[in-house]
Amino acid sequence: MDAIATTSTRDKVDLGLTGMTCAACAARIEKSLNRLPGVHAAVNFATETATIGFDPAQAGVDALLAQVAKAGYGAAVRTDPAKDRAADQARKATELAALRREFIVAAILTLPFLVQMVPMLLSGSLFGGAHEDFIPRSWQLALATPIQFWIGRRFYIGAWHALRGGGANMDVLVVLGTSMAYLWSVVVTLFGWHHEHVYFEASAAVITLVLLGKLLEARAKAGTSAALEGLLRLQPAVAHVLRDGVVADVPLASVVAGDRFVVRAGERVPVDGIVRDGASSVDESMLTGESAMIAKLAGAKVFAGTLNQDGALTCEATGVGGATLLAGIVRLVAEAQGSKAPIQRLADRVSGIFVPVVVIVAVVTLAATWAVTGEAARALVNAVAVLVIACPCALGLATPTAIMVGTGRGAQSGILIRNASALELAGRLRALVVDKTGTLTEGKPAVHDIVPVDGVSRAAVLATAASLEHGATHPLARAIVTAATRESIAPERLRDFVAVGGRGVRGIVGDDTVASCLGSPEFLASEGAPLAPAIVDRLRAQGATVVGVARAGKALGAIALRDEVRATSAEAVRRLHAAGIRVTMLTGDNAAAAEAVARVVGIDDYAAGVLPDGKAAAVHALKERGSITGMIGDGVNDAPALAAADVSFAIGAGADIAVEAADVTLIRNDLNAVVDAIDLSHATLVKIKQNLFFAFAYNVLGIPLAAFGLLNPVIAGAAMAASSVSVVGNALLLRRWRPRP
């Protein structure tokens, strides 16, 4: 995880950026921000955002905004993902409408040039030879001038801002190329040099084609965030809230925690809550990606945006506004889409020097062609083609567009990816450490048997255990308290409670003066109250987890708990093995219970009796062997191991709204979701590599062709427009990805 996310001494801010036109702009802003002391910035061209970690003692938010402005661009602090995205959508819609209008005007003005360009294309002169004027040059000047300076003003403005900030971007290339062709043509026309050729059609067509490329790119980029926009639209605008015994429709923003609200059949749940009355089935596929209906009775949790099916529910609001699971998903996906994958570093370095290098190549082309051929017009055309065909945008869009689509598809399938680095690394995993309880098993152990020692009643064992575990949240503790409640055994007062991590608990129960304890048989032995080995061995042989209970220094008996293996765990392990991933199970449970689960799911590499720090050590050991290692756990007692892993997965965390517990949060309680996350990572990496290959190959091949006079500027402009659109279009193919049924 990057320094921004993990360094507690740093503040973090997200900025929305305006004025960027290509990847060189993003590289310029990033470089400018990182010059400030104590600042670490990552700028994403596709999302038009900057994620910045900074030391407030060295640089404040105002300084960050001023630095962006100094670089020639605009910036604003982003605080509310939903509102910020709405504002972005409105701004982009306005810009898209203006872009569309300008393109239509440019196309109409450029259309007459087609009369001249078609015969040129048929004769082959479009690719660099001589050509005839079928339209009077004065008419060509009249048509090309508004295209150059009115339609093309956006390129001049962008180039000026970039140069004023000390950098160069794609606008500089477009302005240099088209201005050279236009000004040469103006001079030839005004001075009546009829023996020289004019290139008004080139300057006009290039601007029109680049504008078309921007229009198509903007529309395609809008599709990359369609998944996230779809999630945002799922939450209803109003809620049916019970106020003074009357149901009233109130705006969503007016709902507060504790309000009672009604969800009728066919309606979506407005906020997170707990069912207090009624029964129904709820479609939670927008969170989990699974189409199965979930039964909801009193006490069940419901989540904003899910669809109530066939019954009315009365619920109590527990999470509203930014505290809902849906808001957490939107926030997490927005952060992931704004982050950078390690694979993008090369493209960033190239983008940072791309424009100056292209300008140098164009100057060399102009000088060399003129010197060799003695033809100034031909040299000019070749130099213009070099400037026009070069496209840093394709490089800048190659990685972030794939990341945006991939994280969006993941969110729709219940796979929440925290950052681009995790998305990339997940596809390169070679070792995976899994926790047993709640990961391979259902995570809901139940009391299977109670074996008291001679002279002690079964109820006494359960009463002491329930007293020690009352109020605890661990699955084993909940199972014991549930069993006691079922048998109408009330817990006694507990004092001086102490939890011994991974081993057990102790405390003074009722009116006792000596501490009682509960935990593993080994823990009881260390407390001076050992259980008979025969009892422990018999229960463990049945695959049960054995918890010993002692009161006032005397062993009372053992409680056997069993947790059923998930029906899908064995299939998931097979899929992981088929993908070449080594699976290791680590559990704090006993060896017999661990062996029983490992045998059922098909894991050969496992260890029992492993404490939390031992799991972290095991992860470190796998990493030291050179394996990229993942860890799957519940995000609580597995925290050290999750932190140590290259990629950490929290499974089934959606019910607790723990969307930020790990690098990848899996809302579905199914190990197959981990395999799906790895598969999504593979698919995204493939698209990133395809995009980077295309972007590099396009420029490596296109620039030399233009320099040697094999491409007319018009063809070069069309190719440049197509390059960015094709990269985004290829990334959009990720929307076809689906988790395995």
N, C-alpha and C positions, 0 to 999 in steps of 0.2 A: 504494500500500500504506500502511496506517495507521501512525501513529507508534509504536504498540506493537510492531509487527513489525520496524521498521527502526531504531529508536534503540538503539544498543548500550549506552548508559549506563544504560538502564532494565532493571529486572527485570520478569518477567511471572509472573502467577499466575492460575489459574482457580479460582473458587469455586462450589460447589454451594449453591444458596439454597433455603430452606424458608420457608413462611409466606406466600408471594405468592398473591394471589387474583385479581388483575387487572393491567392494564397500568399503572394508577396506582401500584401497589406497585413495579413495576419502575422507573418514573420516579423514585419517591421514593428508592429505594436508590441508583440511579445518581447522582442529584443529591447525595445525602449523601456518597457516596464521593468524588465529584469536588471536594468542598469541602476534602479533605485536600491539603496541599501536595505537589506532585510526583506526583499521582495522575491517571491517565486511565482511567476505567472505562466499560465498555459492558455493560449488563444486558439479557439476553434473556429475556423472559417465557415464550416457548414452550418453551425448553430449561431454564429455571430455573437459569441460570448467569450468572456475571459474569466477564468477561475484563478483567483489570486490569494496566495497565502502571504501574510506580511507581519512584520514586527511593529506593533503600534508605537513603540518607542522610537522607531527610526523613520517610519513613513505611515501617514494616515490615508484615509479614503480620499480626502480632498487632493492630496498629492498624487494619488493614482489617477484620478480623473484629469488632473492638470497635465500629467505626463501623456495620457492618451491624446488630449487636445493638442499638445505640443507636437505630437507625431502626425497631426493632421486629420484626426478622426474624432467622432463623438462617442460619448460613453454615459451610461446611467446605471445606478446601483439597482440590482434586482433583489427583491425581498420576498415577494409572494409569487410562487411559481404559476399559480392559476391566473392571477391578474396580469403578471408579466407576459404570459403566453397570449392572453387575450389582447393586450396592447400590441404585442408583436404581430399577431394575426391581422389586426386592424391596419397597422402601419404597412405590412407587406401587401395587404389587399390593395391599399391605395397606390403603393409603388408599382404593383403588377398592372393595375388599370392604366397608370400613366405610361408604363413601358409598352403596353399593348397599343395604346393610342399612337405613341411615337413610332412604333414599328409600322403600323398601318400607313401613316403619312410617309415614312421613309420608303416603304414598298411601292407606294403609288408614284413617288418621285423617281424611284429607281427603275420602274417598269419600262419607260422609254428606252433606257440603255440596253434592254434585252434585244431590241431591234438591231442594235449594233453588235451585241455580244454573240448572238446566235450564229451569224455568218462567220464571225471570228472563230467560234468553237468548231464549226464545220470545216474551216480551212486549216485549223491547227494553230493559227496565230495567237489564240488565247493563251498558249503556253510559252509565249515569249517572243514570237516573231512580229513582223510588221502587221499593222491593221489599218483598215480604211475608216474614214469618218462618214457614217451614214446620217448623222444628225449634225447640223451646223454647230460649230464650236461655241458660238455665243449662247445657243440653247443649252448645250451641255453645261456651260458655266452657270446659267440661271437655275438649272435643275440641281446641280451638285452643291451649290453654295448653301442653301438652307439645310441640306443634309449634313454638310460638314460642320456648320457652326450653330445650328439650332438643334437638330436631332443629335448631333455629336457633342453638344455642350457638356453632357454628363461625363464624357471621356476627358475633356479638357479640365473640368473641375476636379475630377478624380486625380488626374496627373499633377495638377497644381498642388493639391493637398499633399500628395505623396512627396513631390520634390521639395516642397516647403518644409516637410518634416525630415528631410535628409535621406529619403529613400526613393525607390522606384517600383512601379507595379505594372500590371497589364495595361492600364489606361495609358501609361507612358508609351508603351509599344504601339498601341493603336493610334495614338495622337501623332507620334513620330512617323509611322508608316503612311497614314492617310494624308497627313499634312504635306509630306514630301511629294506624294503623287499629285495632290491638289495644287500646291503652290507651283510646281513645275508646269502643270497644265495651264495655270493662270498666266504665267510668264509667257509661255509659248503662244497662248491665245492673244494676249494684249499686244505682244510685239509682232504678231503676224508671221511667226516662224513656221510656215506651212510645211517645210521639209521635216520638221520635228513632230513626233507623235504626242498626243495628249492622253491622259489617263484618268479623266473624270469618272469614267465608268468603274475604274478600280477603287477609287476613294469612296464613291457613293455605295458601291456594292459591298465593300468590306464593312463599312459602318452598319449597313442594313443587315448583313449576315451576322455580325457580332451582336447586334441588338436582338436578332432572332434567337441566337444562341443563349443570350441572357434571359430572354423570355421563356424559352423551353427549359432552361436550367432552373429558373425560379419555380416554374410549375412542377418540375420533377422533384426539387428539394422539398416542396410542400408535401409531397407524397411520402418522404422519408419519415415524417413525424405523424403520419396518419394514425398509427397505432395509439400513440399517446393522446392525440386529439380525440380519438374514439373513446378512450377511458374517461377523459374529462367530461364528455357529453353524457355519460351514463348517470351522473348524479342529478336527481330532479331539482327543479328550481324552487319548489315549495314543499313544505312538510305539513301533515295533518296533526297538529299538536293539541293535546287536551289541556285546556285552560279553563279553570273553574267549572269543570264537569262538561264543558262544551268543546266539540272538535272545531278548531279554527285553522284555516290555511294561512300559514305564515311563511315569509321568505326564509330560505335556508340559513341565511346569516343571523336570523333572530333566534334560532334554536340553541339552547344552552344545555350543558350537561345536567342531567336530572330530570329534564322534561320528559313527559310521557307522550308518545306519538303513535299514530295508527297507520298501518300499512295494509291497504286493501289488496285483494286478489288482482294480479296483473300489474301492480305498481312496483316501482323500484324503491328500495330502502333509502331514505334520505341521508341518514347519518348512522354511525356505528351505535349499537345498543344491545340490550339484553331483553329477551322476550319475557314479559310479565304475565301475559294472558293470550290465549288462542293457540292454534296449531295449524301448521301449513308446511309446504315444501318450498324450498328456495333454490333458485338456480344461481350457483356461485361460479359459473364457468368463466365469467369475466375476471375472476381472481385466480382460479386454479387451472383453467384450461380444460377442465373435465365437465362433461355435460350431465353427469348424474345429479339428480335432485337430492338436496340435503334436508332431512326432516328437522323441523324447528318446533320445539315444545317450550314450556316455561323453563327459564334458566339458560336457554341456548343463546349464543351470540349471533348477532346479525351485523352485516357490514354494508356501508354505503355503496350504492350502485348495483347491488345484487337484486335479482328479480323475484318477487314473491309470486307464487304460482296459484294456489287454489284455496287459500283461506285467509281470514283477516288476523292480523297480529297486533297486539298492543305491546309496545316496547318502551324501555327507559333509555334515554340517550346517555351514552358513556363517552363517545368520542365525536366531537364536532369540529367544523372548520379544518384547520391544518392537522388536527389530532386524529383524523379518520385514517383507516388503512388505505383507502383510495388516495387520499392526499399524500400519504407517505410513499405510495408507489409512484405517483406523479413526480414528487420531489426527488426520489431516488433515481428514476429513469432520466429526469432532466439533468441531474448531476452526471450520470453515466454518459449521456450523449454529449456533454460538454467537456469530457475528459479525453485524454490522449492515450493511445496504445503505444507501447514501445516500438512497434514496427513502423510507426510514422516518423521516427526520428530522421531517417535518411531523407525522406521527402521534405521535411522541414528545413534541413540544412541546404538542400538543393534550391528550394523556393526562396531562401534568404538571399542567394546570390544570382538567381536566375536572370532577372531583368538586366542587371549590369552586364552580365556575360553575353546576353543576346544582343544588346546594343553594340558591344564590341565586335561581335560576329558580323552584324549588319554593316558597321563602318568598314571592317576589313573586306567584306563582300563588295561594297561600293567601290573602294579604292582598287581592289585587285581586278574586278571585272572591267572597270574603266581603263586601267593600265594595260590589260591584256587585249581587250577588244577595241579600245578607243571610242566606244559608244557610251556616251553619258546617259542616254535614255535607258539603254539596256541595264547598265549598272544600277540606275535608280530603281528599276522594276525589281531586280533581284534583291536589292537591299530592303525594299518595301515588303517583298514576300517573306523575307527572313523575319522582319519585325512582326508581321501579321500572323504568321503560322505559329510562332512560339506561344505556348499556352501554359502558364504556371497554375491556372485554375484546375486543370485535370489532376495535377499533383496534389494540390491542396484538398480536393474533394475525394480523392481515392479512398482514404481511410475513414474520415469522419462520417461520410454518408453511409458506408457499410455498418459502422458502429451504431448510427442512429436507427437504421432499419432493424439491425440485430437485437438491440436492447428493447426496441418497441415490440418486436415479435415475442421476445422473451416475456415481457410484462403481460402480454395478452395470454400467455401460456402458464402463468404462475411462476415464472423464473425472473427474479429481480436482481439485476446485475449492477453492482455498486459503481464500477469504473471500467474503463476500456482495458486497462491492464489486466484485470481479472478475466475479462471476456477473452482476451488473447491467450493468457496462460492456461485457462481451463482446457483449451483444445490441445495443449501440449503436455497434459498430465501423464505421468508414467507410474505414479504410486498414489494410492488413496487410502487414508486411514479412516475407519468408520467406528463410531461408537455403537454399542449394542442397543441399549435401552432407548426406545423412542426413535431409533433410526432403522435398525433391522427388525426390531419388534414393534408392537403396537404402542409401547410406551405407557400402557395402562395396566400395570401388574395388579393382581388380585391375590388376596390371602387364600392359599391353597390348603394349608393344614396348620394346626397349632398343636405342638407336642410339649406338654408341661413335664417337669421332673416329678419324681415321686413326691406325693404329699401336697402338690400345688394344683389348684383348679385351672381349667382352661380359661375361665373368665378372669382370673387374677392375672394371667399372663397378658391377655388382651387389654385389660384395664390399665396396667402399668405402661404397656407399649403405647396405647392411645394417649395417655397423659404426657409422655415424653415427646410424642410426635404431633400433638395438637397444635395447629397453627402453622406447621411446616408445609412447604409446597413441593417437596420432592415426591416423585411418583410413588415410591415405596411408602412414604409417610402417609400420603393420601389414601393408599390402599388399606393401611392399617386403621386409620381413623374411620374410613367407610365401613370396614368390617365391624368395628366397635359400635358405630351408629346403628347398623343393621341389627345388632343383638341388644340394642338399648343399653349399652354400657357407657356411662358418662365419664369423661376425663376428670381427674382430680387436679387440684391446684399444683402448679409447677414453679419452683424457685431456682435461682442460680443456674440457669440453663447454659450449657456450653456445647458447641458443635465442634467436633474434631474432624477436620476435612477428610472426606473419603473413607472414614473408619466408623464413626458413630456419634452418639450424643450422650450427655450425662446431665443430671439435674436432680433436685430434691423434690420428691413427689409427696403431696398431702402433708401429713404431720410428721413425716420422717425427719430424722436429723442426719442421716447418712445418704449420700447421693446414690441414685439408681442410674442404670445405663442401658443403652440399646445400641446394637450395631453388629458388625461381623463377629463370628465366633472368636476370631483372633483378637478383636478389640476387647471382648469380654474377658478373655484370658489375661490380657495386659492390665485389666482393671481388677484382677484378683477374683473373678467369678466365672471360671471356665465351665463350658458345657461338656457333657459326655460326648466323646468322639463318635460313638455309635449312632447317636441321634443325628449329629451333623452329617456324617457320611451317608446315612440312609436317605435323608432328604435331598442332599446334593446329587446323589445317584439318580434321582428322579428328574434332574434338570431344574431344580428349584433354587431360588436365592434364599439363603438361610440368614435370618436375623435373630440374634440372641437377645434375651431380656433378663436383666438382673435387677433386684430391688434390695436396697440397703446392704449391698455387698454379697448377696446370695443369688445364684442363678435360679430363675423361675422356669425357663423353658425356651423353646425355639419356635419361630414363626416362619413357615415356608411360603414364599411368594413366587408366582409364575407369571411370566409375560409372554403372550403368544407371539410367534413370529409373523410378520406381515405376509400376506399372501403373495405379494409382488416382489419380495426381497430376493428370492432365489433367482427369478428371471433377471432382475437388475444386476445381480452379481455376475450372471452368465454374460450379459451384455458388456459389462465392464471388462471381464476377462477377454472377450472377443475383440475388444478395442485395444488390447495390449496393455491394460492397466493392472498393476499388482494391487490386490485388495488385502488390507490388514485390519483385522478387528481387534480393538483394545477395549477392555471393560474392567470396571472395578469389581465385577461379580466374581463368584468362585469358578474354579476350573471346570467343574462338572457342568454348570449352567452354560458357561461359555462354549464348551465342547458341543453341547447339545444344539445350540443355535448355529454354530459354525458348520456342523454336520448337515443341518437342514438346508442352509442357504448355499453351501458349497464353497466355504472359505477354508483354506488349509493353513493360512498364516494368521494366528491369533494369539493373544496373551490375556490372561485373567489376573485379577487382583491388582490392576494397574491404577495408581493414584493419578490425580490430575497432572502433577508435575512429571510423572512417568510418561504420560501420553505426549506431553510436549517434547520430552527427551527422545521418544521414539520417532516423532516427526523430524526432529533435527538429525537423527541418525540416517533416516532415509534421504534427506536433503544432502547430507555429506557424501552419500554414494553417487551423487550427481543426478538424482531423479527429481524432476519437478513434482512436488508432493502436495496433495490436497487433503483436507480434513473435513469430515462431516460430523457435526454434533448439534447440541441444543443451544449453544451460545452462552451457557451459564457455567456449569461445572467443567465444560470442555474449553473454557476461554483461553487458558495457556496454550493448548494445542492448536486452537483456531488461529491464535495470534502468530504462532510459529510457522504455520503452513504457508506455502506460496499462494494457494487459493483456499479460502475457507468457505464452507457451505453450512448454512443453518437450515435444517429441514423441518417443515411443518410449523414455521414461526409465524405464519399469517394469523393464526388464531389469537396470538398475543400481540399482534401489531409490532413484531420485532423486525421491521423491515431494514433496520440498519445494524443488525447483529453480526453480519458477516459480509465477505466480499460478494457472495451470491446467496440470496435468500429464496428458499423454495417453499412456496405457500402450500403446495400439495404434500400431504403426509405419505409420501411414496418415494422410495429410493430411486425409482425409475426417473424421477424428476432430475436427479443428479446426472444420469446418463443423457437425458434430453438436453441439459445445460451444456454438457461437454459436446454433444452433437451440434448444438446451435453455435458453439464456439468454433468448431471445425468449419461449419458452413460459412460463418462470417469471415474467418481467416482466408478461406478460399477466395471469397469475393474481394477481400482487401488485396491479396496477392495478384489476382487478375487485374484489378484496377491499377495497381502500381506498375505492373508490367506494361499495361496498355499506355499509361501516362508517360512512362519513360521511353518506351519504344516509339510512341508518336513523335516526341520531341527529338529523339536521337535520329530518327529517319527523316522527319519533316524538315528540320532546319537545314541539313546538308542539301536536300533536294532543292529547297528554295535558293540556297546560296549558289548552286550551280546552274540556276536558271531553268530548272525543270518544273517550276510551279509558278503560275501567274498569281498575283496578289488576290484576285477574286477567288480562285480555287483555294488558296491558302486561308482566306477568311472563312470560307465555308468549312474547311477542315478544322479550323480552330473552334468554330461554333459547335461542330459535331463532337469534338473530343470531350468537352465537359459534359455534354448531354449524355453521351454514351457511358461515361463513368458513373453518373448518377443512375442512369437506366439499369446498368448492370447491378448496382447495389440494390435497386428496387426489386430485383428478382428474388431477394431474400424473403420478401413478403410471402413467397410460396412455401417457405419452411413450415413444417408442422411437427409437433411432438409425436413420437411413436404411439399408436393407439394401445 
